Structure formats: structure tokens, C-alpha cells
Amino acid sequence: MSHADHTRDPCPWVILSDFGGAFSMGAVGGGIWYGIKGSRNSPRGERFVGAISSMKARAPVIGGNFGEDAWNAIISGFMTGGCLAARSGPRSMLSSAIACGVLLGVFEGVGVLISRVFSEGTRPQMPQIPTAAPAGSA
């Protein structure tokens, strides 16, 4: 008989926490990367200013990409499935990992599909070309 662990946060808060952690890792890593890159690409007297401006421009974008990356969820599902079946042996562990990874891949794919379907209305539309009246009808 197992006892429930009531000290853990509920599921939505864990998801937000994971997203925040991934965003933070991406923002810190992107800040270091673009700080060095901005410093190297700036003239001699402006290296610090170039590093800061490059970090301000690109680090949040990299952080957002880390937080929204679908591969994070798929790999996490794969690893979780494998870890949960570790006591059953390597064959069961691999099959469980693959099943969980595929399941999370389907979830992420459906999420991408739904976001594309609902974003169709925000795409710019080409204006309709007026049809010319047939010759001799004027």
C-alpha cells in the first residue's frame, strides 16, 4: 500500500515551474553567449556597451525558445517512462520510455496543430483582384 505525497505542488504549478526553469537556463546561457559575441563584434572602446546591447536583444529570445521547446517535453516523457520502469528490466524500460516519448510527442504535435489552426486568422490576406468587365458590355 502506497501513501500519497501531499507535500508536492499540484500539476499546473509544476508545469509553470519547469517552464520558468527552462526559460531561466536559456536566458542565462543566451546572456553569456551573446555577451561574448557582442563584445567580440564591437570596436575596442565599445566592447562593454556592445556586449550589453547584444545580451538585451537576444538573451530573452533564447530563453523563450528554451521554455517553449517541444523537445524538452518529449525527452522528459521518454526519460520519465524509462525511469518509472527501471525495476522491470532493460527491455521493459526501453519500451516504456518509447511509449511515453511517443505519447508526449503526440501531445506536442496536437498542440502545434491547434495553434496553427487558430492562428490562420492573423495571417495577412492578399487583397482580391477586381474582375474586369467582359469586352463589349459597356
N, C-alpha and C positions, 0 to 999 in steps of 0.2 A: 504494500500500500504506500503510495507516494503522497507527500504533503505538498500543497501548493505554496509557492514562494510569494508572499504578499508584499514583499519589500521592493519588488521590481516595478518600474513605471509601466503604465498602460501602453499599448501598442502605438497609438498616434504620437506620443511623446518620444518614444524610442526612435521612430522614423525621423522626426524633426531633429533629434539629437544626432543621428547618423548623418543627416543631410548637412547639419551645421559643422560637424567634424570634418566631413569631406570638403566642404567649402573652405574651411579654415586651412586645411592642409594644402589645397590648391592655391589659396591666396598667399600663404607664406612661401610655398615653393615658387610660385609665379613672381612674387615680390623679389625673391633672391635672384632668380634667373633674369628678370627684366631689369633689375637694378644693376647687375653686372653688365648686361648687354647695353643698357643706356649709357653707362659710364664709359664703356669701350668705344661707343659710336659717337661720343661727344668730343668737341675740341678741348684742348688742355685746360683752359681756365674754367670751363663749364661742365666738368665731369660730374660733380655732385648734383647740380641742377638737372642735368640730363638723366642721371640715374633716378632721381625722384620723379621727374615728369614721366619717364618710361614706366616706372612702377605704378604710378597713379592711373596711367592709361590702360595697362594690360593686366595687372595682377587681379583685379576683381573679375575680369572676363575669364581668366584661367580658373579662379575659384568657383565661379558659376558652372563652368564646364565640368569640373570635378564633382560638384554637388549634383548635377543633373545627368551625369553619365550613366547610360543604361547598363554598361558593362559592370559597373560596381554592383548592381543588384543581381545580375546574372551570376557573377563569380561568387558573390556572397551566398546565393542559394546553392550553388554547386558545392562550396566548401561546407556549408551547414549540413546539407544532406549527407555528405561523406562523414562528417564528424559524428552525426547522430547515429549512423550505422556502423561505427568503428568496431563495436564489440561483436558484430556478426561476421566479421572476416573481410578480407580484401575484396572478394568478388561482390558481396552484398554492399560493401561500402562504395565501390565504384558504380554499381547500378543505381543505388540511392542518390549518389552525387549527380549522376547524369540526369536522372528523373527530376530532381529538384532544380537543376540548372535549366533544363528544358522548360519546366513549369514557369520559372521566373522569366525566361526568355519570351514565352508566350504572353505573360503579363505585360512585359515591357513593350512587346510588339503591338499588342492591342492598345496600350496607352499612346504609342506613337501614331497608330492609325486613327484613333479617336481625335487626337489633337490636330491631325492633318484634315480630317473631315470638317471639324468645327472651325478651322482657320481659313476655309475656302472663301468665305465672305469678305475677308480682309485683303485679299489679293486685288491688285489694280486690274480693272477691266478695260479692254480696248473699246473705244467708242464705236458705235455702229456706223457703218458707211451708208450714207443715204443712197437708195437705189435711183438710178436715172430713169426718167420717163421714157417710154418707147418712142422711137422716132416717128414723127408724123401725128402724134396725138395732141400736139399743142395748138 
